[in-house]
Amino acid sequence: MKFPRHAEIWFGAYARDRLAKIIRPCRPRRAWVAVTDHYEPLGKSGSLDRAMATVSAWRDQWPRIADNAPRDAAGQRPQYSFFYPQEEYRAELLDEIARIVRLGIADVEVHLHHSNEQPDSFVAKVSEFCRRLTDDHGLLRRQDGRTVFGFIHGNWALDNSHPGGWNCGLKGEIRLLRDLGCYADFTMPSAPSATQGRLVNQIYWCTGNADGSPRSFDRGIQATVGGGRRGDLLMITGPLGLRFGERLLPRLENGELAGYDLPTPARVRRWFDLAPTIGEDLFLKLYSHGADDRNMQPLLHHGLADLYRLLAEEAERRSIEIHWATAWQLYQAVQAAVGDRAQAAG
């Protein structure tokens, strides 16, 4: 059987997770679902006109999709989390996205592409970006007197994880994120990239390597009911594994919503089977690149509408309460499950 590229990094952990769930099946009562978009409207073109057209399409169409989708167990409409890149900051674009957020169906978090980075410049970039999002656009939030944010690393290279040191170069990134106010990282899974972590289908705490060596997230302590905080940074990962039945050979399943791989009933069932659980709660984090032309129209035309309908139907089939969540709300649900009530109440 032919495996996806770099499967040697994660396949052992995936096999152990599948065996554990077969021996002791999970029977969650609640499912929390978040879509985390690596949202890059300027993209490769760098055209502000194109970027404004992209954001306008989302501003016009996403509210209609959310309004027409099934409500969750609490009566809430679907939520969407735009992880916006620091290096693409334009006030005009963030103002438009903030209009969507104010409708109560979206949120904004931090995304960053960088290379050959140094600690001082990293701290300056993230701090200033968070200040702008908070002060100029009314985004992000404050907790215990400081601004906090969710994070996705551009090009997947969290904690200098690319074997060649590309697309990061920063030593000690996990600890720096902790100190800057990052409440959780949402980068993984990154398969089939070589940056993929060795822990899969878990929500877990990782601690930055004291010597600044890369890939601190390869090790961690799984989040458990009542376990509280157990490390520097919470890693909220999405489903990762193999899916079968579409072709002769198995296909990689990493929770991506793309024009070439839209939601189907079989994919939704597989997500529920793979997603991390903590006690009676299941946490399904999906991701997209929704500003990319190849994905935007398929997602806005019917892909997202199909997604929420299929998720609601599968949850009903499994007798599970469905809860639509932003990245922040997903984090709050995790904190409530692990017993960190002070954090969850923020």
C-alpha positions in Angstrom: 0.0 0.0 0.0 1.3 3.4 -1.0 1.3 5.9 1.9 1.1 9.7 1.7 4.3 11.7 1.7 6.0 11.9 5.1 3.6 9.5 6.6 6.4 8.0 8.6 6.2 11.0 10.9 2.6 10.5 12.0 1.4 7.0 10.9 2.5 5.2 14.1 0.6 7.6 16.3 -2.5 7.4 14.0 -2.4 3.6 14.1 -2.2 3.7 17.9 -5.1 6.2 18.1 -7.3 4.0 15.9 -6.5 0.9 17.9 -7.3 2.7 21.2 -10.7 3.9 19.8 -11.5 0.4 18.6 -10.7 -1.2 22.0 -12.4 1.6 23.9 -14.9 3.4 21.6 -15.6 7.1 22.3 -19.2 8.0 22.9 -19.2 11.8 23.1 -22.4 13.7 24.0 -21.3 17.0 22.5 -19.4 17.9 19.3 -17.8 21.3 19.0 -17.0 22.3 15.4 -14.8 25.2 14.2 -13.6 26.2 10.7 -10.2 27.9 10.8 -9.4 29.7 7.6 -5.8 30.5 6.6 -7.3 33.6 5.1 -5.0 35.3 2.6 -6.9 37.8 0.5 -3.8 39.5 -1.0 -2.2 36.1 -1.7 0.3 35.8 -4.4 -1.1 38.5 -6.6 -0.7 41.3 -4.0 -3.6 43.2 -5.7 -5.7 45.3 -3.3 -8.5 45.4 -5.8 -8.6 41.6 -6.0 -8.4 41.3 -2.3 -11.3 43.7 -1.7 -13.4 41.8 -4.2 -12.6 38.6 -2.3 -13.5 40.0 1.1 -16.6 41.6 -0.3 -17.7 38.2 -1.7 -17.3 36.7 1.8 -19.1 39.7 3.4 -22.0 39.3 1.1 -22.4 35.5 0.9 -21.2 34.1 4.3 -24.0 35.7 6.3 -26.6 34.2 4.0 -25.0 30.8 4.3 -24.9 31.1 8.1 -28.5 32.3 8.3 -29.8 29.4 6.2 -27.7 26.7 7.9 -29.0 24.5 10.8 -28.8 26.1 14.2 -26.8 24.2 16.8 -28.0 22.9 20.1 -27.8 26.4 21.7 -29.6 28.0 18.8 -26.4 29.6 17.4 -25.7 30.1 13.7 -22.5 28.6 12.3 -19.3 30.5 13.0 -16.2 31.1 10.9 -12.7 32.0 12.1 -10.5 34.1 9.8 -6.8 33.7 10.7 -5.5 36.8 9.0 -1.8 37.1 8.0 0.2 39.8 9.8 2.2 40.5 6.6 -1.0 41.2 4.6 -2.3 43.8 7.0 -4.4 46.5 5.2 -6.8 48.5 7.2 -9.4 48.5 4.4 -9.5 44.7 4.4 -9.8 44.2 8.1 -12.5 46.8 8.3 -14.6 44.7 5.9 -13.9 41.5 7.8 -14.8 43.3 11.1 -18.2 44.0 9.6 -18.8 40.2 9.3 -17.6 39.7 12.9 -20.1 42.2 14.2 -22.9 40.1 12.8 -22.0 37.4 15.3 -21.0 34.8 12.8 -17.3 35.1 12.6 -14.0 35.9 14.4 -10.5 37.0 13.5 -7.3 35.4 14.8 -3.5 35.7 14.0 -1.8 34.1 11.0 1.9 34.7 10.2 4.3 33.8 7.4 7.9 34.6 8.2 11.4 33.4 7.4 14.9 33.9 9.0 13.0 35.4 12.0 14.7 36.7 15.2 13.0 36.9 18.6 12.9 40.7 18.8 11.4 41.1 15.4 8.9 38.4 16.0 7.7 39.9 19.3 7.5 43.3 17.6 5.5 42.0 14.6 2.9 40.0 16.6 2.5 42.7 19.3 1.9 45.5 16.8 -0.5 43.3 14.8 -2.5 42.4 17.8 -2.6 46.1 18.8 -4.0 47.0 15.4 -6.6 44.3 15.4 -7.7 45.2 18.9 -7.5 49.0 18.9 -8.2 49.8 15.3 -10.7 47.2 14.4 -12.3 45.9 17.6 -11.1 42.4 17.1 -9.4 39.9 19.4 -10.2 40.1 23.1 -8.6 40.8 26.4 -8.2 38.3 29.3 -6.6 38.9 32.6 -5.6 42.4 31.4 -3.9 41.3 28.2 -4.8 40.7 24.6 -5.0 37.0 23.7 -5.1 35.3 20.3 -5.2 32.0 18.5 -2.4 31.3 16.1 -1.7 29.5 12.8 1.8 29.4 11.4 2.0 30.1 7.7 3.6 27.5 5.5 3.0 25.1 8.4 6.5 25.6 9.8 5.6 26.1 13.5 8.5 26.2 15.8 11.1 26.1 13.0 9.8 22.6 12.0 10.7 22.5 8.4 13.7 20.1 7.9 15.6 22.9 6.0 14.7 25.6 8.5 12.6 27.3 5.8 9.6 29.6 6.4 10.4 30.3 10.1 14.0 30.2 11.4 12.9 31.3 14.8 14.2 29.5 17.9 11.9 29.1 20.9 8.7 30.0 19.1 6.4 28.1 21.4 7.6 30.0 24.5 7.4 33.3 22.7 3.9 32.6 21.6 3.0 31.8 25.2 4.5 35.0 26.5 2.7 37.1 23.8 -0.7 35.9 24.8 -1.4 33.0 22.4 -4.2 30.9 24.0 -3.8 28.0 21.6 -2.2 26.9 18.3 -4.3 25.7 15.4 -1.6 24.9 12.9 -1.9 21.1 12.9 -2.4 18.9 11.0 0.1 20.0 8.3 0.4 16.6 6.5 1.5 15.8 3.9 4.2 18.4 4.8 7.3 17.3 6.6 6.4 19.9 9.3 3.6 17.6 10.6 3.8 16.8 14.3 4.2 13.3 15.7 1.1 13.6 18.0 -2.2 13.3 16.1 -5.9 13.4 16.8 -5.2 14.9 20.2 -5.6 18.1 22.1 -2.5 18.5 24.1 -0.1 20.8 26.0 3.4 21.2 24.5 6.4 22.9 26.2 9.0 24.7 24.3 12.5 23.1 24.2 14.8 24.8 26.6 17.7 24.8 24.2 15.6 26.4 21.4 15.7 23.3 19.2 12.8 22.9 16.8 9.6 20.9 16.9 8.7 21.2 20.6 5.2 20.1 19.6 6.4 16.6 18.8 5.9 15.8 22.5 3.2 16.8 24.9 0.7 16.0 27.6 -2.8 15.1 26.4 -5.6 17.3 27.7 -7.9 15.3 30.0 -11.0 16.0 32.1 -9.9 17.9 35.2 -6.3 17.9 34.1 -5.8 21.7 33.9 -2.9 23.4 32.2 0.1 21.1 31.7 2.5 23.0 29.5 3.4 26.2 27.6 0.9 26.1 24.8 -2.3 24.3 24.0 -2.3 22.5 20.6 -5.8 22.1 19.1 -5.3 19.7 16.2 -7.7 18.7 13.5 -8.5 15.2 12.2 -5.6 13.3 10.5 -5.6 9.8 9.0 -6.5 7.7 6.0 -9.9 7.5 4.3 -11.0 4.7 2.1 -13.6 3.8 -0.5 -13.1 6.6 -3.0 -10.3 4.9 -5.0 -8.2 1.8 -5.0 -5.6 3.2 -2.6 -6.4 5.1 0.6 -6.4 8.8 0.6 -5.1 11.3 3.1 -7.7 12.9 5.3 -6.6 16.1 7.1 -9.8 18.1 7.5 -9.2 20.5 4.6 -12.1 22.2 2.9 -11.0 22.8 -0.6 -12.5 23.2 -4.1 -10.9 19.9 -5.0 -12.1 18.1 -1.8 -15.5 19.3 -0.6 -17.5 17.8 2.2 -19.2 14.5 1.6 -21.1 12.2 4.0 -18.2 9.8 4.0 -15.7 12.6 4.9 -18.0 13.9 7.7 -18.2 10.4 9.2 -14.5 10.0 9.1 -14.0 13.4 10.8 -16.2 12.3 13.7 -14.2 9.0 14.0 -10.8 10.8 14.0 -11.5 14.0 16.0 -10.0 14.4 19.4 -12.2 13.9 22.4 -11.9 15.0 26.1 -14.4 13.1 28.2 -17.8 13.5 26.7 -16.8 16.3 24.3 -15.6 15.9 20.7 -13.6 18.7 19.1 -13.6 19.0 15.3 -11.3 21.6 13.9 -11.4 21.9 10.1 -9.4 24.3 8.0 -9.5 26.0 4.6 -7.8 28.6 2.4 -11.0 30.4 1.6 -9.6 33.4 -0.1 -7.9 31.3 -2.8 -9.8 31.5 -6.1 -9.8 27.7 -6.4 -11.6 27.3 -3.1 -13.7 30.4 -2.6 -16.4 29.9 -5.2 -16.9 26.2 -4.5 -17.1 26.9 -0.8 -19.4 29.9 -1.0 -21.6 28.3 -3.8 -22.5 25.1 -1.9 -19.5 23.7 -0.1 -20.1 25.4 3.3 -23.9 25.0 3.1 -23.3 21.3 2.5 -20.8 21.2 5.3 -23.1 22.4 8.1 -26.0 20.3 6.8 -24.0 17.1 6.7 -22.4 17.8 10.1 -25.8 18.4 11.7 -27.2 15.2 10.1 -24.2 13.1 11.3 -24.5 14.5 14.8 -28.2 13.6 14.9 -27.4 10.1 13.6 -24.9 9.6 16.5 -27.2 11.3 19.0 -24.6 14.0 19.7 -25.4 17.7 20.5 -23.7 19.9 17.8 -22.2 23.2 18.7 -20.9 25.6 16.1 -17.8 27.5 17.4 -15.2 30.1 16.6 -11.6 29.1 17.4 -12.0 31.0 20.6 -15.2 29.3 21.6 -13.6 25.9 20.8 -10.8 26.8 23.1 -13.3 27.8 25.8 -15.0 24.5 25.5 -11.6 22.7 25.9 -10.8 24.8 29.0 -14.2 23.9 30.5 -13.5 20.2 29.9 -10.0 20.2 31.4 -11.3 22.1 34.4 -9.4 25.4 33.9 -12.5 27.4 34.9 -10.7 30.8 35.3 -9.5 30.6 31.7 -12.8 29.3 30.4 -14.7 32.2 31.9 -12.7 34.8 30.1 
